[in-house]
Amino acid sequence: MTRQGCHDGNENPATDETVDLYCNCCNCMVRSKPRNKPGMEHIKKTTQEEYDELKKVNQKTI
């Protein structure tokens, strides 16, 4: 659900800063942030990958 279909606790339209969101049609509380971030899985690096990357950066500066 987008913020366009929500309002805050004072019946004002939801903005990006609004934390307490309620559905316009059924007045149920809605989560303002997703429970998980599926797009971040491919970005995460293992500790070995991070170590190798830092090692390369340090070698370039020396």
NUDOKE-628573 format. One record per atom (N, C-alpha, C): atom name; y, z, x; residue number from 1; residue in three letters. Coordinates in pm, 1 decimal. Each point is the difference from the previous one (the first is absolute). Example, Ala and Ser with C-alpha at 12.3 -4.5 7.8 and 13.67 -1.06 7.14 Angstrom:
<nodes>
<atomo N	v -569.0	w 780.0	u 1319.0	num 1	residuo ALA>
<atomo CA	v 119.0	w 0.0	u -89.0	num 1	residuo ALA>
<atomo C	v 120.0	w 0.0	u 90.0	num 1	residuo ALA>
<atomo N	v 105.0	w -72.0	u -35.0	num 2	residuo SER>
<atomo CA	v 119.0	w 6.0	u 82.0	num 2	residuo SER>
<atomo C	v 109.0	w 73.0	u -77.0	num 2	residuo SER>
</nodes>
This chain:
<nodes>
<atomo N	v -117.4	w 0.0	u 85.0	num 1	residuo MET>
<atomo CA	v 117.4	w 0.0	u -85.0	num 1	residuo MET>
<atomo C	v 123.8	w 0.0	u 89.6	num 1	residuo MET>
<atomo N	v 97.7	w -78.0	u -38.0	num 2	residuo THR>
<atomo CA	v 123.5	w -5.7	u 77.7	num 2	residuo THR>
<atomo C	v 100.2	w 100.5	u -55.0	num 2	residuo THR>
<atomo N	v 103.8	w 21.9	u 74.5	num 3	residuo ARG>
<atomo CA	v 104.5	w 93.5	u -43.5	num 3	residuo ARG>
<atomo C	v 80.6	w -54.7	u -117.1	num 3	residuo ARG>
<atomo N	v -11.0	w -129.8	u -25.8	num 4	residuo GLN>
<atomo CA	v 70.9	w -58.9	u -113.7	num 4	residuo GLN>
<atomo C	v -55.5	w 49.8	u -132.5	num 4	residuo GLN>
<atomo N	v -125.2	w 38.3	u -2.9	num 5	residuo GLY>
<atomo CA	v -63.0	w 48.5	u -122.4	num 5	residuo GLY>
<atomo C	v 1.3	w 151.5	u -10.0	num 5	residuo GLY>
<atomo N	v 86.1	w 66.0	u 79.2	num 6	residuo CYS>
<atomo CA	v 1.3	w 146.2	u 4.4	num 6	residuo CYS>
<atomo C	v 141.0	w 55.2	u -15.8	num 6	residuo CYS>
<atomo N	v 4.4	w 129.0	u -30.4	num 7	residuo HIS>
<atomo CA	v 126.3	w 73.3	u -3.4	num 7	residuo HIS>
<atomo C	v -23.1	w 136.6	u 64.0	num 7	residuo HIS>
<atomo N	v 108.7	w 70.6	u 31.9	num 8	residuo ASP>
<atomo CA	v -15.7	w 132.5	u 61.1	num 8	residuo ASP>
<atomo C	v -6.5	w 107.2	u -107.8	num 8	residuo ASP>
<atomo N	v -5.0	w 125.2	u 40.0	num 9	residuo GLY>
<atomo CA	v -12.7	w 111.1	u -94.5	num 9	residuo GLY>
<atomo C	v 116.8	w 14.2	u -94.6	num 9	residuo GLY>
<atomo N	v 116.8	w -56.5	u 36.3	num 10	residuo ASN>
<atomo CA	v 119.4	w 9.0	u -84.4	num 10	residuo ASN>
<atomo C	v 24.7	w -126.3	u -80.7	num 10	residuo ASN>
<atomo N	v -104.4	w -83.6	u -13.2	num 11	residuo GLU>
<atomo CA	v 6.7	w -124.9	u -76.6	num 11	residuo GLU>
<atomo C	v 92.3	w -104.2	u 63.3	num 11	residuo GLU>
<atomo N	v 32.4	w 13.4	u 129.6	num 12	residuo ASN>
<atomo CA	v 79.7	w -99.3	u 71.2	num 12	residuo ASN>
<atomo C	v -94.2	w -104.0	u 59.7	num 12	residuo ASN>
<atomo N	v 46.6	w -125.3	u 17.2	num 13	residuo PRO>
<atomo CA	v -86.0	w -101.2	u 62.7	num 13	residuo PRO>
<atomo C	v -41.5	w 43.7	u 141.0	num 13	residuo PRO>
<atomo N	v -121.5	w -33.4	u 37.8	num 14	residuo ALA>
<atomo CA	v -52.0	w 39.2	u 131.2	num 14	residuo ALA>
<atomo C	v 64.1	w -83.3	u 109.8	num 14	residuo ALA>
<atomo N	v 33.3	w 65.0	u 110.8	num 15	residuo THR>
<atomo CA	v 52.3	w -67.3	u 118.3	num 15	residuo THR>
<atomo C	v -98.8	w 21.0	u 114.2	num 15	residuo THR>
<atomo N	v 30.5	w -53.1	u 116.7	num 16	residuo ASP>
<atomo CA	v -88.9	w 17.0	u 115.1	num 16	residuo ASP>
<atomo C	v -7.5	w 145.3	u 45.0	num 16	residuo ASP>
<atomo N	v 102.2	w 79.4	u -26.7	num 17	residuo GLU>
<atomo CA	v 2.5	w 140.3	u 39.7	num 17	residuo GLU>
<atomo C	v -64.6	w 92.9	u -102.4	num 17	residuo GLU>
<atomo N	v -32.2	w -51.2	u -119.3	num 18	residuo THR>
<atomo CA	v -58.6	w 81.7	u -105.4	num 18	residuo THR>
<atomo C	v -139.2	w 46.7	u 39.4	num 18	residuo THR>
<atomo N	v -25.3	w 129.9	u -12.7	num 19	residuo VAL>
<atomo CA	v -130.4	w 55.5	u 36.2	num 19	residuo VAL>
<atomo C	v -85.2	w 22.6	u -124.3	num 19	residuo VAL>
<atomo N	v 56.6	w 57.4	u -104.6	num 20	residuo ASP>
<atomo CA	v -75.7	w 26.4	u -123.1	num 20	residuo ASP>
<atomo C	v 10.4	w -120.4	u -93.3	num 20	residuo ASP>
<atomo N	v -106.9	w -77.1	u -9.2	num 21	residuo LEU>
<atomo CA	v -0.8	w -121.2	u -81.2	num 21	residuo LEU>
<atomo C	v -81.8	w 20.5	u -126.6	num 21	residuo LEU>
<atomo N	v 49.3	w -55.4	u -110.0	num 22	residuo TYR>
<atomo CA	v -70.1	w 3.9	u -128.2	num 22	residuo TYR>
<atomo C	v -2.1	w -140.1	u -58.7	num 22	residuo TYR>
<atomo N	v -111.5	w -36.9	u -60.7	num 23	residuo CYS>
<atomo CA	v -16.1	w -130.5	u -62.1	num 23	residuo CYS>
<atomo C	v 95.0	w -13.4	u -119.1	num 23	residuo CYS>
<atomo N	v 62.2	w -117.9	u -15.8	num 24	residuo ASN>
<atomo CA	v 92.6	w -21.5	u -111.5	num 24	residuo ASN>
<atomo C	v -71.5	w -5.2	u -134.6	num 24	residuo ASN>
<atomo N	v -122.9	w -51.6	u -4.9	num 25	residuo CYS>
<atomo CA	v -65.3	w -17.5	u -129.7	num 25	residuo CYS>
<atomo C	v -74.9	w 124.8	u -46.3	num 25	residuo CYS>
<atomo N	v -68.2	w 71.5	u 91.5	num 26	residuo CYS>
<atomo CA	v -81.6	w 113.3	u -44.8	num 26	residuo CYS>
<atomo C	v 49.0	w 135.2	u 54.1	num 26	residuo CYS>
<atomo N	v 101.5	w -1.9	u 84.0	num 27	residuo ASN>
<atomo CA	v 63.2	w 120.2	u 54.0	num 27	residuo ASN>
<atomo C	v -95.6	w 84.9	u 84.8	num 27	residuo ASN>
<atomo N	v -102.3	w -63.1	u 58.2	num 28	residuo CYS>
<atomo CA	v -91.7	w 70.4	u 90.1	num 28	residuo CYS>
<atomo C	v 56.6	w -2.4	u 141.4	num 28	residuo CYS>
<atomo N	v -28.3	w 106.1	u 76.3	num 29	residuo MET>
<atomo CA	v 47.2	w 5.2	u 137.5	num 29	residuo MET>
<atomo C	v -74.7	w -103.6	u 84.4	num 29	residuo MET>
<atomo N	v 72.3	w -68.1	u 87.4	num 30	residuo VAL>
<atomo CA	v -54.5	w -107.7	u 81.5	num 30	residuo VAL>
<atomo C	v 20.2	w 35.7	u 146.7	num 30	residuo VAL>
<atomo N	v -97.8	w -36.1	u 84.1	num 31	residuo ARG>
<atomo CA	v 13.8	w 25.3	u 144.3	num 31	residuo ARG>
<atomo C	v 109.4	w -88.9	u 57.2	num 31	residuo ARG>
<atomo N	v 82.3	w 57.5	u 87.5	num 32	residuo SER>
<atomo CA	v 106.6	w -78.1	u 60.9	num 32	residuo SER>
<atomo C	v -46.4	w -67.5	u 128.2	num 32	residuo SER>
<atomo N	v -110.4	w 48.3	u 59.4	num 33	residuo LYS>
<atomo CA	v -54.5	w -58.5	u 122.0	num 33	residuo LYS>
<atomo C	v -147.6	w -31.2	u -22.7	num 33	residuo LYS>
<atomo N	v -50.0	w -105.7	u 64.1	num 34	residuo PRO>
<atomo CA	v -142.5	w -31.5	u -15.9	num 34	residuo PRO>
<atomo C	v -88.0	w 106.0	u 64.9	num 34	residuo PRO>
<atomo N	v -121.0	w 15.4	u -48.5	num 35	residuo ARG>
<atomo CA	v -92.0	w 99.0	u 56.0	num 35	residuo ARG>
<atomo C	v -48.2	w -39.4	u 138.3	num 35	residuo ARG>
<atomo N	v -16.2	w -126.9	u 24.7	num 36	residuo ASN>
<atomo CA	v -45.2	w -45.9	u 130.5	num 36	residuo ASN>
<atomo C	v 78.8	w -124.0	u 39.9	num 36	residuo ASN>
<atomo N	v -9.3	w -34.6	u 123.9	num 37	residuo LYS>
<atomo CA	v 70.9	w -116.7	u 49.6	num 37	residuo LYS>
<atomo C	v -101.2	w -98.7	u 56.4	num 37	residuo LYS>
<atomo N	v -54.7	w -87.3	u -84.6	num 38	residuo PRO>
<atomo CA	v -101.9	w -92.6	u 48.6	num 38	residuo PRO>
<atomo C	v 54.6	w -98.5	u 103.1	num 38	residuo PRO>
<atomo N	v 128.1	w -27.4	u -1.2	num 39	residuo GLY>
<atomo CA	v 57.8	w -92.9	u 95.7	num 39	residuo GLY>
<atomo C	v 12.7	w 56.5	u 139.6	num 39	residuo GLY>
<atomo N	v -12.5	w 130.5	u 16.2	num 40	residuo MET>
<atomo CA	v 15.8	w 62.3	u 130.5	num 40	residuo MET>
<atomo C	v -130.0	w 5.1	u 79.3	num 40	residuo MET>
<atomo N	v -113.4	w -29.3	u -62.1	num 41	residuo GLU>
<atomo CA	v -128.5	w 11.9	u 67.5	num 41	residuo GLU>
<atomo C	v -11.8	w -93.2	u 119.5	num 41	residuo GLU>
<atomo N	v 47.9	w -122.0	u -12.4	num 42	residuo HIS>
<atomo CA	v -12.7	w -94.4	u 110.0	num 42	residuo HIS>
<atomo C	v 101.7	w 26.8	u 110.3	num 42	residuo HIS>
<atomo N	v 101.7	w 78.2	u -26.0	num 43	residuo ILE>
<atomo CA	v 102.4	w 31.1	u 99.1	num 43	residuo ILE>
<atomo C	v -42.9	w 116.3	u 89.0	num 43	residuo ILE>
<atomo N	v -80.3	w 90.7	u -51.9	num 44	residuo LYS>
<atomo CA	v -42.5	w 115.3	u 78.1	num 44	residuo LYS>
<atomo C	v -77.5	w -43.0	u 122.5	num 44	residuo LYS>
<atomo N	v 29.6	w 66.4	u 111.3	num 45	residuo LYS>
<atomo CA	v -68.6	w -29.2	u 124.8	num 45	residuo LYS>
<atomo C	v -85.3	w 119.6	u 38.2	num 45	residuo LYS>
<atomo N	v -105.3	w -28.4	u 73.2	num 46	residuo THR>
<atomo CA	v -81.7	w 109.3	u 50.9	num 46	residuo THR>
<atomo C	v 73.0	w 64.1	u 117.8	num 46	residuo THR>
<atomo N	v -42.0	w 117.1	u 36.8	num 47	residuo THR>
<atomo CA	v 65.0	w 68.8	u 112.5	num 47	residuo THR>
<atomo C	v -17.6	w -79.0	u 129.1	num 47	residuo THR>
<atomo N	v -112.5	w -66.8	u 15.8	num 48	residuo GLN>
<atomo CA	v -22.2	w -80.5	u 120.5	num 48	residuo GLN>
<atomo C	v 95.9	w -118.5	u 3.9	num 48	residuo GLN>
<atomo N	v 23.0	w -65.0	u -113.7	num 49	residuo GLU>
<atomo CA	v 94.0	w -112.0	u -6.6	num 49	residuo GLU>
<atomo C	v 141.8	w 45.9	u 32.8	num 49	residuo GLU>
<atomo N	v 39.9	w 116.2	u -52.4	num 50	residuo GLU>
<atomo CA	v 132.2	w 53.7	u 30.1	num 50	residuo GLU>
<atomo C	v 13.2	w 31.4	u 149.2	num 50	residuo GLU>
<atomo N	v -104.8	w 58.0	u 57.6	num 51	residuo TYR>
<atomo CA	v 0.2	w 33.2	u 142.5	num 51	residuo TYR>
<atomo C	v 13.9	w -126.0	u 85.1	num 51	residuo TYR>
<atomo N	v -75.6	w -103.6	u -32.8	num 52	residuo ASP>
<atomo CA	v 6.4	w -125.5	u 74.5	num 52	residuo ASP>
<atomo C	v 138.7	w -63.4	u -9.4	num 52	residuo ASP>
<atomo N	v 60.2	w 6.8	u -118.5	num 53	residuo GLU>
<atomo CA	v 133.0	w -56.3	u -19.4	num 53	residuo GLU>
<atomo C	v 104.1	w 75.6	u 83.0	num 53	residuo GLU>
<atomo N	v -7.3	w 132.5	u -0.3	num 54	residuo LEU>
<atomo CA	v 93.0	w 79.2	u 80.0	num 54	residuo LEU>
<atomo C	v -20.6	w -24.1	u 149.3	num 54	residuo LEU>
<atomo N	v -123.5	w -19.3	u 40.0	num 55	residuo LYS>
<atomo CA	v -31.2	w -26.6	u 140.2	num 55	residuo LYS>
<atomo C	v 65.3	w -131.3	u 44.2	num 55	residuo LYS>
<atomo N	v -6.9	w -103.3	u -84.3	num 56	residuo LYS>
<atomo CA	v 62.9	w -128.1	u 31.3	num 56	residuo LYS>
<atomo C	v 150.6	w 12.8	u 10.8	num 56	residuo LYS>
<atomo N	v 61.0	w 76.3	u -91.4	num 57	residuo VAL>
<atomo CA	v 145.2	w 18.3	u 1.5	num 57	residuo VAL>
<atomo C	v 43.6	w 73.3	u 126.4	num 57	residuo VAL>
<atomo N	v -75.3	w 102.3	u 38.4	num 58	residuo ASN>
<atomo CA	v 32.9	w 75.7	u 119.9	num 58	residuo ASN>
<atomo C	v -15.6	w -84.3	u 126.1	num 58	residuo ASN>
<atomo N	v -96.0	w -91.0	u 3.4	num 59	residuo GLN>
<atomo CA	v -18.4	w -85.7	u 115.3	num 59	residuo GLN>
<atomo C	v 113.7	w -99.5	u 13.8	num 59	residuo GLN>
<atomo N	v 55.7	w -44.6	u -112.4	num 60	residuo LYS>
<atomo CA	v 111.1	w -94.9	u 3.8	num 60	residuo LYS>
<atomo C	v 126.9	w 65.3	u 51.8	num 60	residuo LYS>
<atomo N	v 20.8	w 128.5	u -28.0	num 61	residuo THR>
<atomo CA	v 122.5	w 68.3	u 42.6	num 61	residuo THR>
<atomo C	v -4.5	w 40.1	u 146.2	num 61	residuo THR>
<atomo N	v -118.8	w 4.8	u 60.1	num 62	residuo ILE>
<atomo CA	v -11.8	w 41.5	u 141.2	num 62	residuo ILE>
<atomo C	v 22.7	w -114.7	u 93.7	num 62	residuo ILE>
</nodes>
